[in-house]
Amino acid sequence: MLTEELAVREDRRFRTGLRTSKMPHHKTLEDYDFSFQPELDPRKVKDLATLSFVEAKANAALLGPPRAG
């Protein structure tokens, strides 16, 4: 029961954070259209999303042209 209570609290905290950020839409990596950016390797992006580099105590650098966002 404690695990369920913690999950509910975490979900509520997440949703409150989204609401207060006033971002127009909640998007996930699964929703991203990789055909829009063909140079982007979906496998590498999904691997970075696992945050396995954090456990490995490694660095991750995202490089691109100036003003690319």
Buried (B, 14 or more C-beta within 10 A) or exposed (E): EEEEEEEEEEEEEEEEEEEEEEEEEEEEEEEBEBEEEEEEEEEEBEEEEEEEEEEEEEEEEEEEEEEEE
